[in-house]
Amino acid sequence: MKGKYDVVVIGAGVAGLATAALASHAGKKVLVFEKESGTGGSCLTIERAGFKFDLGLSSIPGYSGGVVRDFLGKIRADLTLIPIEPIDHLIFPEITLEIPSDIDQLITLLSNNFPEESNNLRRFFKVLLEIRNELASEVNRRELIGMYKGFTFEQMLTSFFNDLWLKRILGGQWHLVGLPPGQVSALAMCNILGEPLRFGLGLPAGGIGSFASSILKSFKDSGGQIRFDSEVTEIITEDGRAVGVRTDSGEEVSAPVVVSCIDARKTFFNLVKEKIHSNYLDKLKELKVSKPVFQMHLGLTPDANMREVKNGIYLFEESNTWVRISSPTKWDNSLAPPKHHVIKATVPILDEEPIADWDGWKDLMAQRTLQSLQGLIPNLKDNIVTTFVETPSENETRTGNSSGAAFGWALTPDQYGDERLSQVTPIKNLYLAGHWSAPGAGLADVIRSARAVAKFIVS
């Protein structure tokens, strides 16, 4: 084998780039392999007809601080964030709620609508932020984590509140974790909600791709190397230890440490050829992957009537459809030609039945999503310049995530935190980083995963 490196990283999504950057800044010689022609994974910005569309995420939790901001500071990444305020809306047929980044304002707003729950609201958000702090801490603080470890978010809400409407509102941002409150881990939800409620929400100038690009630049500036259009086809092992990788071109690269940031099943069933203990493989087969999403991106003319469009989660009663709608050009006009608009609609797919005809399904979903958007933008169809749609099948092709899973493993109570796959694997010096390993999904958890793996590498 040639090209001796200290670390080889598979995948240049955020987990791969973050792990590589942290290890490289600590003095390790690091090489990243990426099968696509650019970075990003779930933080990719594409351009169509002068419009920039974010595939996956659009914003970063923690405008003024927090896990992601601390990481960017540690690697000295240069990224401009535009503050988003309010951070979200919940738009139900019966009520529209604005969610400010100031948690005291949010508590006051909710208390005015639910005065009998005022004290409970203060207790709840105090616990939510304390759970977020315990999860984010590198010190072993686990009192509340242990208390709510087995809870769904619905069970947690019920332990604080009686009002059904308030519980529905507080659970309304479940899109951020891919499962309804009755199924999703309370810890995962507290983590996802707590970061922006404490530190705000930021939009990377120029699109979410600039976030990945800023990490890549920092990585390269520290001496790291990356190879695009180069897919790892085998993790080479000797006597139960990772010693390098083989690529689709037949090249072999040696390294005493390998980090896989791609789908965990594909890592062990496709890339690792050495026999692994059956208990580990059985667990891989039993774990449930998260649900995928359908994404539609529209570039609109200046004449599109955007007055009724709010950035948030909509429940369209006539079709019983939940849709997250955002228009990032409200904050960053560089994402479109002058005075034009970008619309992004994300629909969670909770169906259990496999989809046989993806082309037909894609057309049907596009039609339904356009109908929902037409209710907000009356002259929508006459003002569409360009459209881009990504189905779960297309997402799997691009990212390698099984079935287009948006969050790696499903964020259920039995698959979050310590219950998720460890970053340490049965193959010595082969590590996992990202949303297919502990602690969970979402940018903060992915950075925490990368941070943990980098510590293993450096030590």
PAVEX-563609 format. One record per residue (C-alpha): residue in three letters; x, y, z. Coordinates in steps of 0.5 Angstrom, whole numbers, plus 500, padded with zeros to 3 digits. Example, Ala and Ser with C-alpha at 12.3 -4.5 7.8 and 13.67 -1.06 7.14 Angstrom:
<sites>
ALA525491516;SER527498514;
</sites>
This chain:
<sites>
MET500500500;LYS502507499;GLY501514501;LYS502513509;TYR497517513;ASP495518520;VAL488518519;VAL483516513;VAL476519513;ILE471516509;GLY466521507;ALA466529506;GLY459531509;VAL460535516;ALA461529520;GLY467527516;LEU470534515;ALA469536522;THR473529524;ALA478531519;ALA479538521;LEU480537528;ALA485531527;SER489535522;HIS489541527;ALA492537532;GLY497535528;LYS495528524;LYS496527517;VAL489526514;LEU486524508;VAL479524506;PHE476520500;GLU469523497;LYS465519492;GLU462525490;SER465531486;GLY464536492;THR463536499;GLY456537503;GLY452531504;SER446534508;CYS449541507;LEU450542500;THR448548496;ILE446547488;GLU445552483;ARG440552478;ALA438558473;GLY442563478;PHE438560484;LYS442557490;PHE438551493;ASP440548500;LEU439540500;GLY438538507;LEU439543512;SER439551511;SER440554518;ILE445552523;PRO443552531;GLY447557535;TYR448564532;SER451566538;GLY455560541;GLY453553542;VAL456546540;VAL457548532;ARG460555534;ASP465553539;PHE467548534;LEU468553528;GLY472557533;LYS476551535;ILE478550528;ARG478558526;ALA473557520;ASP471563517;LEU464563516;THR459569516;LEU452567519;ILE446571518;PRO441571525;ILE434569523;GLU429572528;PRO424569529;ILE427562529;ASP421559527;HIS413559526;LEU408554527;ILE402555523;PHE396550524;PRO389551522;GLU387554528;ILE393558531;THR399561528;LEU405561533;GLU411565532;ILE417562536;PRO422567538;SER430566540;ASP429569546;ILE426563551;ASP423568556;GLN419571550;LEU417565548;ILE415563555;THR411569556;LEU408568549;LEU405561551;SER403563558;ASN399569555;ASN395564551;PHE395558557;PRO395562563;GLU394556568;GLU400552565;SER405558566;ASN409555572;ASN409549568;LEU412552562;ARG418555566;ARG419549569;PHE419545563;PHE424550559;LYS428550565;VAL429542565;LEU429542557;LEU435547557;GLU439543563;ILE438537559;ARG441541553;ASN447543557;GLU448536560;LEU448533553;ALA453538550;SER458538556;GLU464534555;VAL464533563;ASN460527565;ARG454530567;ARG448526567;GLU443527572;LEU437529567;ILE439525562;GLY438519566;MET431521568;TYR429522561;LYS433517558;GLY427512556;PHE422518555;THR418519548;PHE417527548;GLU410526548;GLN411522555;MET416528557;LEU410533555;THR405529559;SER409529565;PHE409537565;PHE402539562;ASN395538562;ASP393542556;LEU392538550;TRP393544545;LEU399546549;LYS402539548;ARG401539541;ILE404546540;LEU410544544;GLY411538540;GLY410541533;GLN417542531;TRP418534530;HIS420535523;LEU427537526;VAL428530528;GLY423526523;LEU419523528;PRO412525532;PRO412526539;GLY409520541;GLN415516538;VAL421521538;SER426521544;ALA425526549;LEU433527549;ALA433528542;MET428533542;CYS431537548;ASN437537544;ILE435540537;LEU430545541;GLY435547546;GLU441549542;PRO437555538;LEU433557544;ARG439558548;PHE444561542;GLY439563536;LEU439560529;GLY444563524;LEU443562516;PRO450561513;ALA451567508;GLY451564501;GLY447558503;ILE449552507;GLY454549503;SER458555505;PHE458552512;ALA461545509;SER466549505;SER469553511;ILE470547514;LEU474544508;LYS478550508;SER480550515;PHE482543514;LYS486544508;ASP490550511;SER492545517;GLY495541512;GLY489536510;GLN488533504;ILE482531500;ARG480527494;PHE474528490;ASP470523485;SER474517489;GLU470512493;VAL472507498;THR470500496;GLU474496502;ILE477498509;ILE483494509;THR484490516;GLU489485518;ASP488481525;GLY482485527;ARG485492526;ALA484497520;VAL490499516;GLY488502510;VAL483503505;ARG482501497;THR478505492;ASP474504486;SER481506482;GLY484500485;GLU489504489;GLU491502496;VAL492507502;SER495505509;ALA493509515;PRO493506522;VAL486509523;VAL480509519;VAL474513520;SER467512516;CYS462517516;ILE458513511;ASP452509512;ALA454504518;ARG451498515;LYS454499508;THR461500512;PHE460493515;PHE456489510;ASN460492504;LEU467495506;VAL469491511;LYS471484509;GLU474481515;LYS469476519;ILE466480525;HIS462478531;SER455476529;ASN452480535;TYR454486532;LEU452485525;ASP445482528;LYS445489532;LEU446493525;LYS440489522;GLU435490528;LEU436498528;LYS431502525;VAL433507520;SER430514520;LYS425516515;PRO426520509;VAL424527507;PHE421529500;GLN424536498;MET422541493;HIS426548491;LEU423553487;GLY426559484;LEU421565483;THR420571480;PRO420578483;ASP412578482;ALA411572486;ASN406574492;MET410572498;ARG406576503;GLU403570507;VAL409566507;LYS412565514;ASN418560515;GLY416555519;ILE412548520;TYR405548516;LEU399543517;PHE395543511;GLU388541514;GLU385539507;SER390534506;ASN393532513;THR400534510;TRP405537514;VAL410541510;ARG416545513;ILE416552508;SER422557508;SER424562504;PRO431564505;THR432570501;LYS428574506;TRP435574510;ASP440573504;ASN438576497;SER445573494;LEU441566494;ALA437569488;PRO437574482;PRO436581484;LYS429581487;HIS427574486;HIS425569491;VAL427562493;ILE422557496;LYS424550500;ALA418545502;THR420539506;VAL415534507;PRO417528512;ILE415521509;LEU412517514;ASP409511510;GLU411504512;GLU410501505;PRO416501500;ILE415505494;ALA415501487;ASP414507482;TRP419513484;ASP418517478;GLY410516479;TRP411518486;LYS415524485;ASP410527480;LEU404526485;MET408529491;ALA411535487;GLN403536485;ARG401535492;THR406540495;LEU405545489;GLN398545491;SER399546498;LEU404552496;GLN399555492;GLY395556498;LEU400561500;ILE402564494;PRO396565490;ASN400567483;LEU405561484;LYS405557478;ASP405563473;ASN412566477;ILE416559477;VAL423560474;THR426553476;THR424547480;PHE429542483;VAL426536487;GLU429531491;THR426524493;PRO429519498;SER431515492;GLU435520489;ASN438522496;GLU440515497;THR444515491;ARG447522493;THR449521500;GLY449513501;ASN444514506;SER440507506;SER433509504;GLY434516504;ALA434516511;ALA435524513;PHE437522521;GLY441516520;TRP438511525;ALA431513527;LEU431518534;THR427513538;PRO429513546;ASP432506545;GLN436509539;TYR439515542;GLY445517546;ASP449511549;GLU443507546;ARG446508539;LEU452505536;SER458507539;GLN464511535;VAL468505537;THR467499533;PRO469491533;ILE475493528;LYS481496532;ASN482503530;LEU476503525;TYR471509528;LEU464511526;ALA462519526;GLY456522524;HIS449521525;TRP450513524;SER453513531;ALA452516538;PRO450521540;GLY444522535;ALA443527529;GLY442534527;LEU448539527;ALA450539534;ASP450532535;VAL454530529;ILE459535531;ARG459532538;SER460525535;ALA466528530;ARG469531537;ALA469524540;VAL472521535;ALA478526534;LYS479525541;PHE480518540;ILE485519534;VAL489524538;SER490520544;
</sites>
